[in-house]
Amino acid sequence: MAALPGAPALEPYVMPQFLIGTPGMGELLVILFIVVLVFGASRLPQLGEGVGKAIRNLKRGLNENDDIDVTPTSKQVEEGATAARDEVAEADLVDR
């Protein structure tokens, strides 16, 4: 695409490098200060415990085998069929 005569050439936008990266020590301290203000110092151990449990459960869920055997055994099928038959036999008939 050619620029129009007399129009300035447009440069592509480049995002400044200072916006990208990991937070430094100063930013982490500001975040910690805000968290202490919002939740209070007495609730911080409870928050840490909750986050730790959540991470542990997530790791356990990712590492567990997802294959669950849902096929019923023959004894369970027979018991279920017998219970259903008994319920039907005991049901009250309604005359219409």
ChimeraX commands (.cxc) that place a marker at each C-alpha (Angstrom):
marker #1 position 0.00,0.00,0.00 radius 0.5
marker #1 position 1.57,3.23,-1.13 radius 0.5
marker #1 position 1.32,6.44,0.86 radius 0.5
marker #1 position -0.46,9.39,-0.67 radius 0.5
marker #1 position 1.78,12.11,-2.11 radius 0.5
marker #1 position 2.55,14.71,0.51 radius 0.5
marker #1 position 1.22,12.53,3.42 radius 0.5
marker #1 position 3.64,11.57,6.16 radius 0.5
marker #1 position 4.64,7.91,6.32 radius 0.5
marker #1 position 3.05,6.11,9.26 radius 0.5
marker #1 position 5.27,4.03,11.50 radius 0.5
marker #1 position 3.85,0.83,13.04 radius 0.5
marker #1 position 3.03,1.20,16.74 radius 0.5
marker #1 position 5.60,-0.37,19.02 radius 0.5
marker #1 position 4.56,-1.05,22.62 radius 0.5
marker #1 position 7.02,0.42,25.12 radius 0.5
marker #1 position 9.16,-2.21,26.81 radius 0.5
marker #1 position 8.63,-0.83,30.31 radius 0.5
marker #1 position 4.97,-2.01,30.27 radius 0.5
marker #1 position 5.92,-5.64,29.73 radius 0.5
marker #1 position 7.68,-7.79,32.30 radius 0.5
marker #1 position 7.43,-9.15,35.78 radius 0.5
marker #1 position 6.65,-6.89,38.72 radius 0.5
marker #1 position 9.64,-5.75,40.72 radius 0.5
marker #1 position 10.12,-5.57,44.47 radius 0.5
marker #1 position 8.47,-2.15,44.72 radius 0.5
marker #1 position 5.32,-3.29,42.93 radius 0.5
marker #1 position 5.10,-6.43,45.05 radius 0.5
marker #1 position 5.37,-4.38,48.24 radius 0.5
marker #1 position 2.58,-2.05,47.07 radius 0.5
marker #1 position 0.36,-5.05,46.29 radius 0.5
marker #1 position 1.11,-6.58,49.71 radius 0.5
marker #1 position 0.31,-3.27,51.41 radius 0.5
marker #1 position -3.04,-3.06,49.62 radius 0.5
marker #1 position -3.88,-6.67,50.55 radius 0.5
marker #1 position -3.09,-5.97,54.22 radius 0.5
marker #1 position -5.28,-2.87,54.13 radius 0.5
marker #1 position -8.21,-4.71,52.52 radius 0.5
marker #1 position -8.15,-7.96,54.50 radius 0.5
marker #1 position -6.33,-7.02,57.70 radius 0.5
marker #1 position -3.24,-8.63,59.19 radius 0.5
marker #1 position -5.24,-11.21,61.17 radius 0.5
marker #1 position -6.87,-12.68,58.03 radius 0.5
marker #1 position -3.64,-13.10,56.04 radius 0.5
marker #1 position -2.82,-16.58,57.46 radius 0.5
marker #1 position -6.34,-17.77,56.57 radius 0.5
marker #1 position -5.94,-16.40,53.04 radius 0.5
marker #1 position -2.58,-18.14,52.65 radius 0.5
marker #1 position -4.02,-21.41,53.89 radius 0.5
marker #1 position -6.95,-21.17,51.48 radius 0.5
marker #1 position -4.70,-20.42,48.51 radius 0.5
marker #1 position -2.39,-23.29,49.49 radius 0.5
marker #1 position -5.30,-25.75,49.68 radius 0.5
marker #1 position -6.61,-24.57,46.33 radius 0.5
marker #1 position -3.22,-25.08,44.67 radius 0.5
marker #1 position -2.83,-28.51,46.30 radius 0.5
marker #1 position -6.29,-29.61,45.10 radius 0.5
marker #1 position -5.57,-28.32,41.60 radius 0.5
marker #1 position -2.30,-30.27,41.42 radius 0.5
marker #1 position -4.00,-33.40,42.80 radius 0.5
marker #1 position -6.79,-33.08,40.25 radius 0.5
marker #1 position -4.33,-32.69,37.38 radius 0.5
marker #1 position -2.27,-35.71,38.45 radius 0.5
marker #1 position -5.13,-38.13,39.20 radius 0.5
marker #1 position -6.30,-40.70,36.72 radius 0.5
marker #1 position -9.57,-39.55,35.17 radius 0.5
marker #1 position -10.67,-43.04,34.21 radius 0.5
marker #1 position -13.63,-43.87,36.43 radius 0.5
marker #1 position -15.23,-47.28,36.09 radius 0.5
marker #1 position -18.98,-46.67,35.96 radius 0.5
marker #1 position -20.04,-50.10,34.76 radius 0.5
marker #1 position -22.26,-51.70,37.39 radius 0.5
marker #1 position -21.46,-55.13,38.71 radius 0.5
marker #1 position -24.01,-57.88,38.12 radius 0.5
marker #1 position -24.94,-57.90,41.82 radius 0.5
marker #1 position -25.78,-54.18,41.74 radius 0.5
marker #1 position -27.95,-54.69,38.66 radius 0.5
marker #1 position -29.83,-57.58,40.27 radius 0.5
marker #1 position -30.40,-55.64,43.50 radius 0.5
marker #1 position -31.63,-52.61,41.56 radius 0.5
marker #1 position -34.01,-54.71,39.47 radius 0.5
marker #1 position -35.36,-56.47,42.56 radius 0.5
marker #1 position -35.92,-53.17,44.38 radius 0.5
marker #1 position -37.71,-51.69,41.37 radius 0.5
marker #1 position -39.91,-54.79,41.03 radius 0.5
marker #1 position -40.81,-54.60,44.73 radius 0.5
marker #1 position -41.74,-50.92,44.42 radius 0.5
marker #1 position -44.02,-51.64,41.50 radius 0.5
marker #1 position -45.66,-54.57,43.33 radius 0.5
marker #1 position -46.26,-52.46,46.45 radius 0.5
marker #1 position -47.65,-49.48,44.57 radius 0.5
marker #1 position -51.30,-48.61,45.14 radius 0.5
marker #1 position -53.48,-48.90,42.09 radius 0.5
marker #1 position -55.71,-45.94,41.42 radius 0.5
marker #1 position -59.11,-46.46,39.80 radius 0.5
marker #1 position -60.14,-43.79,37.35 radius 0.5
marker link #1:1,2 radius 0.2
marker link #1:2,3 radius 0.2
marker link #1:3,4 radius 0.2
marker link #1:4,5 radius 0.2
marker link #1:5,6 radius 0.2
marker link #1:6,7 radius 0.2
marker link #1:7,8 radius 0.2
marker link #1:8,9 radius 0.2
marker link #1:9,10 radius 0.2
marker link #1:10,11 radius 0.2
marker link #1:11,12 radius 0.2
marker link #1:12,13 radius 0.2
marker link #1:13,14 radius 0.2
marker link #1:14,15 radius 0.2
marker link #1:15,16 radius 0.2
marker link #1:16,17 radius 0.2
marker link #1:17,18 radius 0.2
marker link #1:18,19 radius 0.2
marker link #1:19,20 radius 0.2
marker link #1:20,21 radius 0.2
marker link #1:21,22 radius 0.2
marker link #1:22,23 radius 0.2
marker link #1:23,24 radius 0.2
marker link #1:24,25 radius 0.2
marker link #1:25,26 radius 0.2
marker link #1:26,27 radius 0.2
marker link #1:27,28 radius 0.2
marker link #1:28,29 radius 0.2
marker link #1:29,30 radius 0.2
marker link #1:30,31 radius 0.2
marker link #1:31,32 radius 0.2
marker link #1:32,33 radius 0.2
marker link #1:33,34 radius 0.2
marker link #1:34,35 radius 0.2
marker link #1:35,36 radius 0.2
marker link #1:36,37 radius 0.2
marker link #1:37,38 radius 0.2
marker link #1:38,39 radius 0.2
marker link #1:39,40 radius 0.2
marker link #1:40,41 radius 0.2
marker link #1:41,42 radius 0.2
marker link #1:42,43 radius 0.2
marker link #1:43,44 radius 0.2
marker link #1:44,45 radius 0.2
marker link #1:45,46 radius 0.2
marker link #1:46,47 radius 0.2
marker link #1:47,48 radius 0.2
marker link #1:48,49 radius 0.2
marker link #1:49,50 radius 0.2
marker link #1:50,51 radius 0.2
marker link #1:51,52 radius 0.2
marker link #1:52,53 radius 0.2
marker link #1:53,54 radius 0.2
marker link #1:54,55 radius 0.2
marker link #1:55,56 radius 0.2
marker link #1:56,57 radius 0.2
marker link #1:57,58 radius 0.2
marker link #1:58,59 radius 0.2
marker link #1:59,60 radius 0.2
marker link #1:60,61 radius 0.2
marker link #1:61,62 radius 0.2
marker link #1:62,63 radius 0.2
marker link #1:63,64 radius 0.2
marker link #1:64,65 radius 0.2
marker link #1:65,66 radius 0.2
marker link #1:66,67 radius 0.2
marker link #1:67,68 radius 0.2
marker link #1:68,69 radius 0.2
marker link #1:69,70 radius 0.2
marker link #1:70,71 radius 0.2
marker link #1:71,72 radius 0.2
marker link #1:72,73 radius 0.2
marker link #1:73,74 radius 0.2
marker link #1:74,75 radius 0.2
marker link #1:75,76 radius 0.2
marker link #1:76,77 radius 0.2
marker link #1:77,78 radius 0.2
marker link #1:78,79 radius 0.2
marker link #1:79,80 radius 0.2
marker link #1:80,81 radius 0.2
marker link #1:81,82 radius 0.2
marker link #1:82,83 radius 0.2
marker link #1:83,84 radius 0.2
marker link #1:84,85 radius 0.2
marker link #1:85,86 radius 0.2
marker link #1:86,87 radius 0.2
marker link #1:87,88 radius 0.2
marker link #1:88,89 radius 0.2
marker link #1:89,90 radius 0.2
marker link #1:90,91 radius 0.2
marker link #1:91,92 radius 0.2
marker link #1:92,93 radius 0.2
marker link #1:93,94 radius 0.2
marker link #1:94,95 radius 0.2
marker link #1:95,96 radius 0.2
view
